[in-house]
Every structure is written in C-alpha cells, then in structure tokens.
Amino acid sequence: MSKSTKQLIVLCIVLVILVGGYFGIGVYKKYQEQKAIAAQIHVGDLADLVDVSYTLDGEKLSFYLDGKVWRCSADPARPLDPKHFEKIKTYLVGLTAAKTIQATDTIEAYGLDKPCTFEATDDKGHSVTLLLGGAAGDGVNCYARFPGNDTIYVIDNALLWYTGKTLDYMTAVDDIPEISDKDLIGFSVSCADGNIIVAPGAEIGHDENGNPIYEWWVKYNDGEPVLLDEEGERVIYEIRSLIKNTMWFSACTNYNAGEEDLKEYGLDSPVLAVDTRWTDTYSETGEGEYIVRFGDKVPDQEYYYAKLDGSNSVGTFRALGFNQFYDSVSAVAAYLEKNQ
C-alpha cells in the first residue's frame, strides 16, 4: 500500500470521526432542547395581556387594559405604571421550570396551602391560572402549581415578586426631568438652616467634550452673591451631582392628595425645597423649572414624603438624598463663613 493511499485512508477515518461527532453533538443538543421543553410550564401561549389579577394579603387586585392604558378595576382613575405589566408579560412568555416535584409532603411545606392566585388573559382569549407558593430557599426560585394538579414546579420567583407589590408601588410617579451640567441654569435649596441660591456666571472655558465651563456664584440668605473659588465649586458640585443623580420618586403614596392629606404628610409646611432651572428648548421661554418640596419622614422607613409643585401626587424620596440636600445648606454656610 502506497504512502498516499495510507494518508487518504487516515483522512477518511478522521472525516468519519468528525462527521460522527458533529451529528452526535447535534443529537445531544436536540436531546437537551427536548429536555428543556419538557420542563416548560404551559402558560397558554399568552401574547399581549389585557387582563391580570392576583391576590395580595387576602385581597384580590384586578387590572385591565383600556386601549393602551392599564387600569385598576377598583380604582380606574389611578395612574398605573405600564412597565410593571410589561415585565409580567415578558416573564410569562416561555415560562419554564427549573424542575418539577411530585410532592410527598403536604402542600404547606411549599407555601401552597394559602397561595397567591395569579390569573392572566391575552388579547386572543388565552388564559392561565397559577397558584404561587413560598420561596424555594435558593433566593431565585419559588414553588407553583396549577389548580387541580399535584405537580409542583420550581420557577423563577420574579412573578412572586411582582405580585407582592402594593397598589402604591404600581402607581405611576411624577417624572422629574433629568438635567445635564451644560443645561443647568441655576438652583436653590431652602430649609430651616437657611436658603442658598446658586447660578452660573461668565463662560471661562470648555471641557474635553466641547461643553462650556462657567464660573459659579452663590448667595446665602440675604447676603451678597459670592464668586466661588475652587473649594467652593467643589461644595456646589456635590449639590449639582445630587440634582443629576438622585432626583426621582421611589413610589407613589397618594396620587390625588388633598389639603388634609398634605397635612398628614407634613407637606403643608415643607421642611426642605429644591428649586431647579434649566435650558429647555421645548419651552416658549427657553427655560424649564421644577420645585420639589419635602415633608415628614415616612414612619419606620428610610424615605421622606415629597411632591412636585403643580401636582397632586405625593411620592416618597430616599432619606439619603434628602439628608444630603439638607446638609448642603450648612456646607455652603460653613464655606462662606470660612472664606469671608
């Protein structure tokens, strides 16, 4: 047998091995896919949700889609955050189980004796009902089953998390505009420690992105405006960072607060106010402005009640951000006292 013939035979053997390996991998992948499909929880091929309900603390919460707006059946005027329902929809499509359990214990062991009953219907009329039990103990899954079915599924706990949210959590909060440094015109912070007004002055250069850099002036209470040096600008920069990075409401407490409600939240006599102005090309005046006022601390929570001027909605604001704004007035006062 010639050398070339031997080489050809070797190459053919290698080719057969490679082809066999390729098809073997394909068969294995198909097996794994079938295995994954077998573990899938059938959710009725839900598409675009139009109706969602679930129980929370023994109370049934029901929601329906009105055109493009989600509404609460018990309170249709309540403005709901559509992102909450989009997340539920995303989770339901192709919902799979990490594993199934043929229960040998009682359902109490899985928190399914008093389950959260979750129901959803899509625009095609397909529906699903799931009984959600307790957390699986691994921090990422929970137990679930279908009514009348003894099989228990271990599924991602996202749905349990979503159905554990109160109406206030799902209620849309007021948006506070995001403002960049280059658009910031000025701001003021007022509290019991005093009032500071900060505004940019002359343009003194540009940053690496070509955005103008301005000098900054500050006025404390009834004093004269003071041009800030490098130390003073660091103090003000911290407040500007707060405006850029912390101005949002965490949740809605009351979407239509009246006078008595404002008294309850301490917003009839606010303890802190942040007034911000910025360049707004969509405004007739070319400027935008918002004022956020803060009331009492939420009992047993690290939040304060707060609201935007011109809105009836009362939301919660992180205590950390509140404290930083409040302390900024004292920081500016200390800087001015040191440098005057």
N, C-alpha and C positions, 0 to 999 in steps of 0.2 A: 504494500500500500504506500502510495507516494505521500510525501510530506504535505503537499497541498490538499490531498484528499482527507488526511487526518485533521488538518486545520478546519476544513469545511465541516467535517463531522462534529468537531468540538463546537464550532459556531452554531450549528443546528441544535445541538443539545442545549447550549446557553439560551438560544432563542426560545426553545420549548419551555425551559425553566422560567424565563421572563414572561412569556405569554401566560403560562400557568399561574405564575404569581400575580399577574395583572388581573386575570379573571377571578383568582382566589380572593384578592383584595376586594374586587367588585362584589362578589358573593357575600363576603364578610360585611361590607358596608351596607348592602341591601338587608342583611340579617339584622344589623344594628338599627337601621331605619325602621324595619318592621317591628322590632322590639320596642323602639320609642313610640311608634304609632299605637302599639298595643297598650301602652301605659297612658295614652291620652284620655282625658276626661271629655266625653262628648258634650258640647255645650249648645247643640242645636244649630251650629253654623251661623252664629249671630253676626250680623253685619252692622248697620247703623242703628244704634239704640234709640228707642223712642219712649221707653218706659222702664224705670228702675225703682225697686223698693227693697227695703230691708228693715230688720228690727234692731233697735238700739235701746238697751236698758229697758226692754219690755215694750217699747213704743214702736209702732210701725211708721217709718218715714217713706213717703211715696213721692216720686218725681216723674214728670212727663215733659216731652219735647214739644214746645209750642212754636212751630215754624223753625227758627234757628235758636230759640231761647229756651233754656231749661227752667222749669218752674216747679215749686214745691206745691203739692196738691192742697196741703193745709194752709198755705200762705203764698198764693200766686204772685203777690206783689214783691216778694222778697227777691232781690237780685242775686242770682246764683253764679258761682264761678264755673264757666263751661269746661275749664281744664280738669276739674275734678271728674267729670263724666267722660271726658276723652281718655283719661287714664284708666278708668274702669273698662271702657270699651277696648282699649289696647290690650289690657290684661286678659279679657275674656276670649279674644280671638286666639285660637290654638292653645287653649289652656291645657297643660299637661300635668301629670302627677309624677313626683319623684319615685313613688312606689305605692302599692296597694297593700291593705292589711285585711285579712279575714279575722275579724275581732273574736278573740277568745274571752276577753274581759268584757265587762259591761260598758255601755257607751259612755257612762260617767267618766271612765278613765281617759276618754278622749275629748271631754268637754262637750259631748254631743247630746247630753240629756236635756240641756237648755240651750239649743243652738241659736245662732243668728240665721234667720231665714232670708236668703238673698234670692230675689226674682228679677229677671230682666227680659224684655221683649224687643225685637228689632223691627225695622220697617217692612219686613217680609212676613211678619206674623210668627216668626220662630221665637220660642221662649225657652228659658232654662230656670230651674229652681235648684239651689244648692243650700244644704244645711252646713253652716260653718261652725266648727268646734273650737277647741283651745289650741294654743301654740304647741308645736311639736317638740319644743325644748332645745332645738338646734339654732334658734334665733332667726331662721329664714323660712320655715315652713309652718303650716298648721294642718289640722285634720278637717276633713269634709266628707260628706256623703250625699247621695241623692235620696229623696223621700222614698220610703218603701224598699230601699236597697241596703243590705247589711255590709256591703263592701265599703271600707273606709279608705279614703285617698289622702295621701300626704302631698299637699300642694303648697306653692309659694304663698306666704302669708300676706301678700300685697292686698288681696281682696278683703281679708280680715281687717287690715289696717285702714282701708278706705271706708269700710262700713262701721268703723269705730269712731268716725268723725261726727261732731255735732253740727247742727244747722248753722251755728255761728261760724264754724270753721269753713263750711261750704259757701257761705255768703261772700259775694264779691266785695272786696275792699276798695276804697278810693285809691286811684293811682297817683303817686307823687312823681312829677317829672324828673327824669334823670338829667343832670346838668353837668356839662364838662367845664373844665377850668377856663377854656377860651370863651365860653358863653356866659360865665358868671359875671353879673354886673355889680352885685353887692348883696349884703345880708345884714340882718340884725338878730341879736339874741337877747331876750329880756327875761329876767327872773327877779326874785327877791333880793339878790345880791347886786342888782344893777342892770344897766342896759348898755350894750355895745352896738355900734353901727360901723360896718366895715365896707369900704368901697375902693375900687382901683383908681389910680391916678394916671399919670403920663406913661406912655409906652417907653420902655427902656431897653428893648432888645427882642430877640426871638429864640425859641428853644430849638432842639435838633429837628423838630418836625415843621419848623417854619411858623409856629404859632406865636403870636406876640406875647411878650412878658411885660407886666405892668408893675409900677410901684403901688404900694397899698397904704391906705390911710385908715385910722381907727379913731372913733370918738367914743368916750366913756361917759355915760350920764350927760351932764350939762357942760362937760369940759370942751376945750378946743380940739379940733381934729389934729392928730399927730401922725407924721410920716414915719412909717415903720422901718427900722433898720433890720439887719439880718436876723437878729434874735427875735424881734417882734414878728417878722414874717413867718418864722418857724411856729410861733404860737398861733397865728392866723391860719397857717397851712393846715394845722391839725383840725381846725373848725371846717375849713373848706373840704377836707377829706371826709369829715362826718357828713357833710351835705351830699357829697358824691356817693358815699358808700353805705350809709345807714338809714336813708330816708325812705322807709316803707312801713306799712302797717302789717302786723303779723296775722291778725284775724279781725273779723267784724264782731263787735259786741252788740250793737243796736243800729240797724240800717235806717231807722227813721226816728231819731231821738227828739223828744220834745223838751220844753223848759224844765219840767220836773226830772226828766231823765238826766239832763245836763247837770243838775244839782247833785243827783245821786253819784255821778262820775267825777264831781269836782270841777266840771268844765264851765260852771257859771262864774267861777273866779280862778282862771288858769294859773298854775304855778310857774309855767315856762311857755315862751312863744318863740318860734323861729320863723323869721320873715325873709324870704329869698327872692331875688330878682335876677332875671337872665335875658339874654338876647333871644327873641322869638320871632323868626321871620314870618310866621303864620299869623301873627297878631297885627291888628291895624296900627298899634302904637309902636310895634317893633320890639316890645318888651313883654315878658311874662312875669307873673308874681304868684307865689303861694305863701300862705301863713298856716303853720301847724301849731295848734295850742294843746297844752298838756294839762291833765287834771290829776286825779288821785292815783296812787299805786293800786293795781289790781290785787285784792286780798289773796295772800298765800301764793302769789306768782311774781315772777321777775319781769313784769310788764307794767306800763302806765296807760291809762285811758288817754286818747288823743283824737283830735279831729281837724279836718281842713276847714278853713273859713269858707263859708258859702255852701257847705254840705251839711246834711242832717245825719250823716253816718258817723258813728263813733267806733273807732278801732282800738287795737292795742299796739303799743310801741315798746320795743325792748328796753328794759331798765338800764342796760349798759349804755345804750346810745343816749338815753335821757340824761343819765349822770354825767356823761362826757360833755354834752351841750351845757348843762347846768354849771359844771366846773370850769368851762371855758371862760365864763364871765369873770370869775375870780382870777383865772390865769392872766387875762388881759389886764385886769386892775393891778395885779402884782407887778406885771411887766412895766406898766406906765409909772407906778409909784417908784420903781427902781431906777427908771431912766429919765425922770423929770427932776 
